[in-house]
Amino acid sequence: MSSRKAKGKTTKKRAQRATSNVFAMFDQAQIQEFKEAFNMIDQNKDGLIDKEDLHDMLASLGVIHEDRLRELLTTMGDRFSDEDVDEIFREAPIKSGNFDYIEFTRILKHGKKDKDDD
């Protein structure tokens, strides 16, 4: 490599990355809120938000995967039969395999939307 420099070849200078402090745009109260939110999501307190942390957070928000909901309905509390669960799922708001709790409660309160309502 040093022989290349000696022969008069020049090397390109890399553009240096300017350091960015994205937190400079937030005040201390906002940064504290971010930290608190992160710590609430990081359930196992390992400093990382992993798949299990995200799963737990989404479950706490009312989003649960269809398979997990089926398992809970057939094994906990007043256990439903597989046939009962199939019937529930035929009418339940399940999108991309996830049960939409908020839409489910809307259906319970107001009934299912007609196709003409969309």
N, CA, C and O atoms as a GROMACS GRO file, in nm:
protein
  472
    1MET      N    1   0.080  -0.117   0.000
    1MET     CA    2   0.000   0.000   0.000
    1MET      C    3   0.086   0.126   0.000
    1MET      O    4   0.056   0.222  -0.071
    2SER      N    5   0.190   0.126   0.078
    2SER     CA    6   0.277   0.244   0.084
    2SER      C    7   0.347   0.265  -0.049
    2SER      O    8   0.383   0.378  -0.083
    3SER      N    9   0.367   0.157  -0.126
    3SER     CA   10   0.431   0.171  -0.256
    3SER      C   11   0.340   0.247  -0.353
    3SER      O   12   0.390   0.316  -0.442
    4ARG      N   13   0.209   0.234  -0.338
    4ARG     CA   14   0.116   0.309  -0.423
    4ARG      C   15   0.128   0.458  -0.397
    4ARG      O   16   0.128   0.538  -0.491
    5LYS      N   17   0.138   0.495  -0.273
    5LYS     CA   18   0.152   0.636  -0.240
    5LYS      C   19   0.283   0.690  -0.294
    5LYS      O   20   0.290   0.805  -0.340
    6ALA      N   21   0.384   0.609  -0.289
    6ALA     CA   22   0.515   0.651  -0.335
    6ALA      C   23   0.516   0.675  -0.484
    6ALA      O   24   0.593   0.758  -0.532
    7LYS      N   25   0.434   0.604  -0.561
    7LYS     CA   26   0.431   0.619  -0.705
    7LYS      C   27   0.347   0.738  -0.748
    7LYS      O   28   0.332   0.763  -0.868
    8GLY      N   29   0.293   0.811  -0.655
    8GLY     CA   30   0.220   0.931  -0.690
    8GLY      C   31   0.070   0.913  -0.700
    8GLY      O   32  -0.001   1.009  -0.731
    9LYS      N   33   0.020   0.793  -0.675
    9LYS     CA   34  -0.125   0.774  -0.679
    9LYS      C   35  -0.186   0.835  -0.554
    9LYS      O   36  -0.132   0.825  -0.443
   10THR      N   37  -0.298   0.898  -0.575
   10THR     CA   38  -0.365   0.957  -0.459
   10THR      C   39  -0.481   0.869  -0.418
   10THR      O   40  -0.541   0.800  -0.501
   11THR      N   41  -0.512   0.871  -0.296
   11THR     CA   42  -0.627   0.795  -0.247
   11THR      C   43  -0.740   0.893  -0.220
   11THR      O   44  -0.718   1.007  -0.179
   12LYS      N   45  -0.862   0.845  -0.245
   12LYS     CA   46  -0.979   0.929  -0.221
   12LYS      C   47  -0.999   0.946  -0.072
   12LYS      O   48  -0.982   0.852   0.006
   13LYS      N   49  -1.034   1.064  -0.035
   13LYS     CA   50  -1.069   1.087   0.105
   13LYS      C   51  -1.215   1.054   0.123
   13LYS      O   52  -1.300   1.095   0.044
   14ARG      N   53  -1.244   0.982   0.225
   14ARG     CA   54  -1.383   0.950   0.258
   14ARG      C   55  -1.448   1.071   0.323
   14ARG      O   56  -1.388   1.143   0.402
   15ALA      N   57  -1.572   1.089   0.286
   15ALA     CA   58  -1.648   1.194   0.353
   15ALA      C   59  -1.672   1.149   0.496
   15ALA      O   60  -1.716   1.037   0.521
   16GLN      N   61  -1.643   1.237   0.587
   16GLN     CA   62  -1.663   1.200   0.726
   16GLN      C   63  -1.807   1.226   0.766
   16GLN      O   64  -1.867   1.328   0.731
   17ARG      N   65  -1.859   1.132   0.838
   17ARG     CA   66  -1.997   1.142   0.884
   17ARG      C   67  -2.002   1.239   1.001
   17ARG      O   68  -1.929   1.226   1.099
   18ALA      N   69  -2.090   1.334   0.988
   18ALA     CA   70  -2.108   1.427   1.098
   18ALA      C   71  -2.183   1.354   1.209
   18ALA      O   72  -2.280   1.282   1.183
   19THR      N   73  -2.140   1.373   1.328
   19THR     CA   74  -2.211   1.308   1.438
   19THR      C   75  -2.343   1.380   1.458
   19THR      O   76  -2.352   1.503   1.454
   20SER      N   77  -2.446   1.301   1.481
   20SER     CA   78  -2.580   1.355   1.496
   20SER      C   79  -2.631   1.320   1.635
   20SER      O   80  -2.626   1.204   1.677
   21ASN      N   81  -2.678   1.418   1.702
   21ASN     CA   82  -2.740   1.394   1.831
   21ASN      C   83  -2.889   1.421   1.815
   21ASN      O   84  -2.936   1.533   1.834
   22VAL      N   85  -2.962   1.315   1.781
   22VAL     CA   86  -3.106   1.331   1.756
   22VAL      C   87  -3.179   1.376   1.881
   22VAL      O   88  -3.288   1.434   1.872
   23PHE      N   89  -3.123   1.351   1.996
   23PHE     CA   90  -3.189   1.390   2.119
   23PHE      C   91  -3.182   1.541   2.143
   23PHE      O   92  -3.251   1.594   2.230
   24ALA      N   93  -3.098   1.611   2.066
   24ALA     CA   94  -3.087   1.756   2.082
   24ALA      C   95  -3.218   1.826   2.047
   24ALA      O   96  -3.243   1.938   2.093
   25MET      N   97  -3.301   1.761   1.967
   25MET     CA   98  -3.427   1.824   1.927
   25MET      C   99  -3.538   1.806   2.032
   25MET      O  100  -3.647   1.861   2.017
   26PHE      N  101  -3.510   1.731   2.137
   26PHE     CA  102  -3.609   1.706   2.242
   26PHE      C  103  -3.564   1.768   2.373
   26PHE      O  104  -3.444   1.776   2.401
   27ASP      N  105  -3.660   1.811   2.453
   27ASP     CA  106  -3.623   1.862   2.584
   27ASP      C  107  -3.608   1.746   2.683
   27ASP      O  108  -3.641   1.632   2.650
   28GLN      N  109  -3.560   1.775   2.801
   28GLN     CA  110  -3.531   1.670   2.899
   28GLN      C  111  -3.657   1.594   2.941
   28GLN      O  112  -3.650   1.474   2.965
   29ALA      N  113  -3.770   1.661   2.949
   29ALA     CA  114  -3.894   1.593   2.987
   29ALA      C  115  -3.934   1.490   2.880
   29ALA      O  116  -3.978   1.381   2.914
   30GLN      N  117  -3.917   1.526   2.753
   30GLN     CA  118  -3.949   1.432   2.645
   30GLN      C  119  -3.854   1.313   2.645
   30GLN      O  120  -3.897   1.199   2.627
   31ILE      N  121  -3.726   1.340   2.666
   31ILE     CA  122  -3.628   1.232   2.672
   31ILE      C  123  -3.661   1.137   2.787
   31ILE      O  124  -3.649   1.015   2.773
   32GLN      N  125  -3.701   1.192   2.900
   32GLN     CA  126  -3.738   1.110   3.014
   32GLN      C  127  -3.859   1.023   2.981
   32GLN      O  128  -3.865   0.907   3.022
   33GLU      N  129  -3.956   1.078   2.906
   33GLU     CA  130  -4.072   0.999   2.864
   33GLU      C  131  -4.030   0.885   2.773
   33GLU      O  132  -4.082   0.774   2.785
   34PHE      N  133  -3.935   0.910   2.682
   34PHE     CA  134  -3.885   0.804   2.594
   34PHE      C  135  -3.822   0.693   2.676
   34PHE      O  136  -3.844   0.575   2.650
   35LYS      N  137  -3.742   0.732   2.774
   35LYS     CA  138  -3.676   0.632   2.859
   35LYS      C  139  -3.779   0.549   2.936
   35LYS      O  140  -3.766   0.427   2.946
   36GLU      N  141  -3.880   0.616   2.988
   36GLU     CA  142  -3.984   0.545   3.062
   36GLU      C  143  -4.061   0.449   2.971
   36GLU      O  144  -4.091   0.336   3.010
   37ALA      N  145  -4.092   0.495   2.850
   37ALA     CA  146  -4.163   0.408   2.754
   37ALA      C  147  -4.076   0.288   2.719
   37ALA      O  148  -4.125   0.175   2.714
   38PHE      N  149  -3.947   0.312   2.695
   38PHE     CA  150  -3.855   0.202   2.663
   38PHE      C  151  -3.853   0.102   2.777
   38PHE      O  152  -3.861  -0.019   2.755
   39ASN      N  153  -3.840   0.152   2.899
   39ASN     CA  154  -3.833   0.062   3.015
   39ASN      C  155  -3.963  -0.015   3.036
   39ASN      O  156  -3.961  -0.127   3.087
   40MET      N  157  -4.076   0.045   2.998
   40MET     CA  158  -4.203  -0.028   3.010
   40MET      C  159  -4.210  -0.142   2.908
   40MET      O  160  -4.264  -0.248   2.938
   41ILE      N  161  -4.155  -0.120   2.789
   41ILE     CA  162  -4.156  -0.223   2.686
   41ILE      C  163  -4.052  -0.330   2.715
   41ILE      O  164  -4.076  -0.448   2.690
   42ASP      N  165  -3.936  -0.290   2.767
   42ASP     CA  166  -3.826  -0.383   2.797
   42ASP      C  167  -3.857  -0.459   2.926
   42ASP      O  168  -3.801  -0.430   3.032
   43GLN      N  169  -3.948  -0.556   2.917
   43GLN     CA  170  -3.997  -0.627   3.034
   43GLN      C  171  -3.889  -0.705   3.109
   43GLN      O  172  -3.893  -0.713   3.231
   44ASN      N  173  -3.793  -0.762   3.036
   44ASN     CA  174  -3.690  -0.842   3.104
   44ASN      C  175  -3.570  -0.758   3.146
   44ASN      O  176  -3.472  -0.812   3.198
   45LYS      N  177  -3.576  -0.628   3.125
   45LYS     CA  178  -3.476  -0.532   3.173
   45LYS      C  179  -3.334  -0.565   3.129
   45LYS      O  180  -3.239  -0.550   3.206
   46ASP      N  181  -3.320  -0.612   3.002
   46ASP     CA  182  -3.186  -0.642   2.952
   46ASP      C  183  -3.129  -0.529   2.866
   46ASP      O  184  -3.022  -0.544   2.808
   47GLY      N  185  -3.201  -0.417   2.857
   47GLY     CA  186  -3.153  -0.304   2.779
   47GLY      C  187  -3.184  -0.314   2.631
   47GLY      O  188  -3.146  -0.227   2.553
   48LEU      N  189  -3.254  -0.419   2.592
   48LEU     CA  190  -3.292  -0.440   2.453
   48LEU      C  191  -3.442  -0.468   2.446
   48LEU      O  192  -3.499  -0.524   2.540
   49ILE      N  193  -3.503  -0.430   2.336
   49ILE     CA  194  -3.643  -0.466   2.314
   49ILE      C  195  -3.642  -0.581   2.214
   49ILE      O  196  -3.618  -0.561   2.095
   50ASP      N  197  -3.670  -0.701   2.264
   50ASP     CA  198  -3.666  -0.820   2.178
   50ASP      C  199  -3.807  -0.863   2.141
   50ASP      O  200  -3.906  -0.798   2.176
   51LYS      N  201  -3.815  -0.974   2.070
   51LYS     CA  202  -3.943  -1.025   2.020
   51LYS      C  203  -4.042  -1.050   2.134
   51LYS      O  204  -4.160  -1.017   2.122
   52GLU      N  205  -3.994  -1.107   2.243
   52GLU     CA  206  -4.083  -1.136   2.355
   52GLU      C  207  -4.135  -1.007   2.418
   52GLU      O  208  -4.252  -1.000   2.457
   53ASP      N  209  -4.048  -0.906   2.429
   53ASP     CA  210  -4.091  -0.778   2.483
   53ASP      C  211  -4.201  -0.717   2.397
   53ASP      O  212  -4.301  -0.667   2.448
   54LEU      N  213  -4.183  -0.722   2.264
   54LEU     CA  214  -4.284  -0.668   2.173
   54LEU      C  215  -4.414  -0.747   2.183
   54LEU      O  216  -4.523  -0.689   2.181
   55HIS      N  217  -4.402  -0.879   2.193
   55HIS     CA  218  -4.522  -0.963   2.206
   55HIS      C  219  -4.600  -0.926   2.331
   55HIS      O  220  -4.722  -0.909   2.327
   56ASP      N  221  -4.529  -0.913   2.442
   56ASP     CA  222  -4.595  -0.879   2.568
   56ASP      C  223  -4.661  -0.742   2.560
   56ASP      O  224  -4.772  -0.723   2.611
   57MET      N  225  -4.593  -0.645   2.497
   57MET     CA  226  -4.648  -0.511   2.485
   57MET      C  227  -4.776  -0.513   2.400
   57MET      O  228  -4.877  -0.455   2.439
   58LEU      N  229  -4.770  -0.580   2.284
   58LEU     CA  230  -4.887  -0.585   2.197
   58LEU      C  231  -5.003  -0.658   2.264
   58LEU      O  232  -5.119  -0.618   2.250
   59ALA      N  233  -4.972  -0.764   2.336
   59ALA     CA  234  -5.077  -0.837   2.407
   59ALA      C  235  -5.144  -0.747   2.511
   59ALA      O  236  -5.265  -0.754   2.532
   60SER      N  237  -5.065  -0.663   2.576
   60SER     CA  238  -5.122  -0.573   2.676
   60SER      C  239  -5.210  -0.466   2.611
   60SER      O  240  -5.294  -0.406   2.678
   61LEU      N  241  -5.190  -0.442   2.482
   61LEU     CA  242  -5.271  -0.343   2.410
   61LEU      C  243  -5.395  -0.404   2.346
   61LEU      O  244  -5.473  -0.334   2.282
   62GLY      N  245  -5.413  -0.533   2.364
   62GLY     CA  246  -5.531  -0.599   2.310
   62GLY      C  247  -5.509  -0.666   2.177
   62GLY      O  248  -5.606  -0.702   2.110
   63VAL      N  249  -5.385  -0.684   2.135
   63VAL     CA  250  -5.354  -0.753   2.010
   63VAL      C  251  -5.298  -0.890   2.048
   63VAL      O  252  -5.198  -0.900   2.119
   64ILE      N  253  -5.363  -0.994   1.999
   64ILE     CA  254  -5.320  -1.129   2.033
   64ILE      C  255  -5.333  -1.216   1.908
   64ILE      O  256  -5.430  -1.202   1.833
   65HIS      N  257  -5.239  -1.303   1.888
   65HIS     CA  258  -5.242  -1.389   1.769
   65HIS      C  259  -5.353  -1.493   1.783
   65HIS      O  260  -5.381  -1.542   1.892
   66GLU      N  261  -5.414  -1.524   1.672
   66GLU     CA  262  -5.527  -1.618   1.666
   66GLU      C  263  -5.497  -1.750   1.736
   66GLU      O  264  -5.580  -1.802   1.810
   67ASP      N  265  -5.378  -1.806   1.713
   67ASP     CA  266  -5.342  -1.935   1.774
   67ASP      C  267  -5.337  -1.925   1.926
   67ASP      O  268  -5.382  -2.015   1.997
   68ARG      N  269  -5.281  -1.814   1.976
   68ARG     CA  270  -5.272  -1.795   2.120
   68ARG      C  271  -5.412  -1.776   2.181
   68ARG      O  272  -5.440  -1.829   2.288
   69LEU      N  273  -5.497  -1.702   2.112
   69LEU     CA  274  -5.634  -1.683   2.159
   69LEU      C  275  -5.708  -1.816   2.164
   69LEU      O  276  -5.779  -1.844   2.261
   70ARG      N  277  -5.692  -1.897   2.062
   70ARG     CA  278  -5.756  -2.030   2.060
   70ARG      C  279  -5.709  -2.112   2.180
   70ARG      O  280  -5.789  -2.176   2.248
   71GLU      N  281  -5.578  -2.111   2.204
   71GLU     CA  282  -5.523  -2.187   2.317
   71GLU      C  283  -5.584  -2.140   2.449
   71GLU      O  284  -5.623  -2.221   2.532
   72LEU      N  285  -5.591  -2.008   2.467
   72LEU     CA  286  -5.647  -1.955   2.591
   72LEU      C  287  -5.795  -1.990   2.607
   72LEU      O  288  -5.839  -2.025   2.717
   73LEU      N  289  -5.871  -1.981   2.499
   73LEU     CA  290  -6.014  -2.010   2.506
   73LEU      C  291  -6.044  -2.157   2.536
   73LEU      O  292  -6.147  -2.189   2.594
   74THR      N  293  -5.954  -2.246   2.495
   74THR     CA  294  -5.979  -2.389   2.515
   74THR      C  295  -5.913  -2.446   2.640
   74THR      O  296  -5.939  -2.561   2.676
   75THR      N  297  -5.828  -2.368   2.707
   75THR     CA  298  -5.756  -2.423   2.823
   75THR      C  299  -5.776  -2.346   2.953
   75THR      O  300  -5.739  -2.396   3.059
   76MET      N  301  -5.833  -2.226   2.948
   76MET     CA  302  -5.843  -2.143   3.068
   76MET      C  303  -5.989  -2.112   3.099
   76MET      O  304  -6.073  -2.108   3.009
   77GLY      N  305  -6.019  -2.091   3.226
   77GLY     CA  306  -6.152  -2.047   3.266
   77GLY      C  307  -6.262  -2.140   3.219
   77GLY      O  308  -6.249  -2.262   3.227
   78ASP      N  309  -6.371  -2.081   3.170
   78ASP     CA  310  -6.480  -2.160   3.110
   78ASP      C  311  -6.432  -2.208   2.974
   78ASP      O  312  -6.442  -2.136   2.875
   79ARG      N  313  -6.380  -2.329   2.972
   79ARG     CA  314  -6.315  -2.379   2.850
   79ARG      C  315  -6.415  -2.400   2.737
   79ARG      O  316  -6.517  -2.467   2.753
   80PHE      N  317  -6.382  -2.341   2.622
   80PHE     CA  318  -6.464  -2.359   2.502
   80PHE      C  319  -6.417  -2.483   2.428
   80PHE      O  320  -6.300  -2.520   2.435
   81SER      N  321  -6.508  -2.546   2.357
   81SER     CA  322  -6.469  -2.658   2.270
   81SER      C  323  -6.409  -2.600   2.142
   81SER      O  324  -6.427  -2.482   2.112
   82ASP      N  325  -6.339  -2.684   2.067
   82ASP     CA  326  -6.284  -2.638   1.939
   82ASP      C  327  -6.394  -2.590   1.846
   82ASP      O  328  -6.375  -2.495   1.770
   83GLU      N  329  -6.510  -2.656   1.850
   83GLU     CA  330  -6.623  -2.616   1.766
   83GLU      C  331  -6.673  -2.477   1.806
   83GLU      O  332  -6.706  -2.395   1.720
   84ASP      N  333  -6.680  -2.450   1.937
   84ASP     CA  334  -6.721  -2.318   1.984
   84ASP      C  335  -6.624  -2.210   1.936
   84ASP      O  336  -6.665  -2.104   1.890
   85VAL      N  337  -6.495  -2.240   1.947
   85VAL     CA  338  -6.394  -2.144   1.904
   85VAL      C  339  -6.403  -2.120   1.754
   85VAL      O  340  -6.390  -2.007   1.707
   86ASP      N  341  -6.425  -2.227   1.677
   86ASP     CA  342  -6.441  -2.211   1.532
   86ASP      C  343  -6.557  -2.117   1.501
   86ASP      O  344  -6.547  -2.033   1.412
   87GLU      N  345  -6.667  -2.132   1.574
   87GLU     CA  346  -6.783  -2.046   1.553
   87GLU      C  347  -6.752  -1.901   1.588
   87GLU      O  348  -6.791  -1.809   1.515
   88ILE      N  349  -6.682  -1.880   1.698
   88ILE     CA  350  -6.642  -1.745   1.737
   88ILE      C  351  -6.553  -1.683   1.630
   88ILE      O  352  -6.571  -1.568   1.592
   89PHE      N  353  -6.456  -1.761   1.582
   89PHE     CA  354  -6.361  -1.709   1.484
   89PHE      C  355  -6.425  -1.678   1.349
   89PHE      O  356  -6.374  -1.594   1.275
   90ARG      N  357  -6.534  -1.744   1.317
   90ARG     CA  358  -6.602  -1.714   1.189
   90ARG      C  359  -6.650  -1.570   1.186
   90ARG      O  360  -6.653  -1.507   1.080
   91GLU      N  361  -6.689  -1.518   1.301
   91GLU     CA  362  -6.742  -1.381   1.309
   91GLU      C  363  -6.642  -1.282   1.367
   91GLU      O  364  -6.665  -1.161   1.361
   92ALA      N  365  -6.534  -1.331   1.422
   92ALA     CA  366  -6.438  -1.244   1.491
   92ALA      C  367  -6.356  -1.161   1.393
   92ALA      O  368  -6.328  -1.206   1.281
   93PRO      N  369  -6.317  -1.041   1.436
   93PRO     CA  370  -6.231  -0.957   1.352
   93PRO      C  371  -6.085  -1.002   1.363
   93PRO      O  372  -6.013  -0.960   1.454
   94ILE      N  373  -6.043  -1.087   1.271
   94ILE     CA  374  -5.906  -1.138   1.271
   94ILE      C  375  -5.841  -1.092   1.140
   94ILE      O  376  -5.886  -1.128   1.031
   95LYS      N  377  -5.735  -1.012   1.154
   95LYS     CA  378  -5.665  -0.960   1.038
   95LYS      C  379  -5.520  -1.003   1.046
   95LYS      O  380  -5.454  -0.981   1.147
   96SER      N  381  -5.470  -1.064   0.941
   96SER     CA  382  -5.331  -1.112   0.936
   96SER      C  383  -5.298  -1.202   1.054
   96SER      O  384  -5.186  -1.200   1.104
   97GLY      N  385  -5.396  -1.280   1.097
   97GLY     CA  386  -5.374  -1.374   1.207
   97GLY      C  387  -5.385  -1.313   1.345
   97GLY      O  388  -5.369  -1.384   1.444
   98ASN      N  389  -5.411  -1.182   1.354
   98ASN     CA  390  -5.421  -1.115   1.483
   98ASN      C  391  -5.565  -1.077   1.513
   98ASN      O  392  -5.635  -1.022   1.428
   99PHE      N  393  -5.608  -1.106   1.634
   99PHE     CA  394  -5.742  -1.076   1.681
   99PHE      C  395  -5.749  -0.929   1.719
   99PHE      O  396  -5.667  -0.882   1.799
  100ASP      N  397  -5.844  -0.856   1.663
  100ASP     CA  398  -5.860  -0.713   1.688
  100ASP      C  399  -5.961  -0.694   1.802
  100ASP      O  400  -6.082  -0.698   1.779
  101TYR      N  401  -5.910  -0.675   1.922
  101TYR     CA  402  -5.995  -0.665   2.041
  101TYR      C  403  -6.088  -0.545   2.034
  101TYR      O  404  -6.205  -0.554   2.072
  102ILE      N  405  -6.037  -0.432   1.987
  102ILE     CA  406  -6.118  -0.311   1.982
  102ILE      C  407  -6.236  -0.330   1.886
  102ILE      O  408  -6.349  -0.293   1.918
  103GLU      N  409  -6.209  -0.387   1.769
  103GLU     CA  410  -6.317  -0.414   1.674
  103GLU      C  411  -6.415  -0.516   1.732
  103GLU      O  412  -6.536  -0.506   1.712
  104PHE      N  413  -6.362  -0.615   1.805
  104PHE     CA  414  -6.446  -0.717   1.868
  104PHE      C  415  -6.544  -0.653   1.967
  104PHE      O  416  -6.662  -0.686   1.968
  105THR      N  417  -6.493  -0.561   2.050
  105THR     CA  418  -6.582  -0.496   2.146
  105THR      C  419  -6.684  -0.407   2.074
  105THR      O  420  -6.796  -0.392   2.122
  106ARG      N  421  -6.645  -0.348   1.961
  106ARG     CA  422  -6.740  -0.268   1.883
  106ARG      C  423  -6.853  -0.357   1.831
  106ARG      O  424  -6.970  -0.319   1.834
  107ILE      N  425  -6.816  -0.476   1.782
  107ILE     CA  426  -6.916  -0.572   1.733
  107ILE      C  427  -7.010  -0.613   1.846
  107ILE      O  428  -7.131  -0.623   1.826
  108LEU      N  429  -6.954  -0.638   1.964
  108LEU     CA  430  -7.039  -0.676   2.078
  108LEU      C  431  -7.138  -0.566   2.113
  108LEU      O  432  -7.253  -0.595   2.148
  109LYS      N  433  -7.094  -0.440   2.104
  109LYS     CA  434  -7.181  -0.328   2.141
  109LYS      C  435  -7.282  -0.293   2.032
  109LYS      O  436  -7.397  -0.263   2.062
  110HIS      N  437  -7.238  -0.297   1.905
  110HIS     CA  438  -7.320  -0.242   1.797
  110HIS      C  439  -7.359  -0.342   1.690
  110HIS      O  440  -7.436  -0.309   1.600
  111GLY      N  441  -7.308  -0.463   1.697
  111GLY     CA  442  -7.338  -0.563   1.595
  111GLY      C  443  -7.239  -0.555   1.479
  111GLY      O  444  -7.165  -0.458   1.464
  112LYS      N  445  -7.241  -0.658   1.398
  112LYS     CA  446  -7.149  -0.667   1.284
  112LYS      C  447  -7.191  -0.569   1.176
  112LYS      O  448  -7.310  -0.551   1.150
  113LYS      N  449  -7.091  -0.507   1.111
  113LYS     CA  450  -7.119  -0.416   1.000
  113LYS      C  451  -7.173  -0.495   0.882
  113LYS      O  452  -7.129  -0.606   0.854
  114ASP      N  453  -7.270  -0.435   0.813
  114ASP     CA  454  -7.315  -0.492   0.687
  114ASP      C  455  -7.211  -0.459   0.581
  114ASP      O  456  -7.140  -0.360   0.593
  115LYS      N  457  -7.204  -0.540   0.477
  115LYS     CA  458  -7.109  -0.513   0.370
  115LYS      C  459  -7.136  -0.377   0.305
  115LYS      O  460  -7.044  -0.314   0.253
  116ASP      N  461  -7.262  -0.331   0.308
  116ASP     CA  462  -7.297  -0.201   0.250
  116ASP      C  463  -7.244  -0.085   0.332
  116ASP      O  464  -7.233   0.027   0.281
  117ASP      N  465  -7.211  -0.109   0.461
  117ASP     CA  466  -7.163  -0.003   0.550
  117ASP      C  467  -7.019   0.036   0.523
  117ASP      O  468  -6.977   0.144   0.564
  118ASP      N  469  -6.942  -0.048   0.454
  118ASP     CA  470  -6.799  -0.020   0.432
  118ASP      C  471  -6.776   0.092   0.338
  118ASP      O  472  -6.661   0.126   0.310
   0.00000   0.00000   0.00000
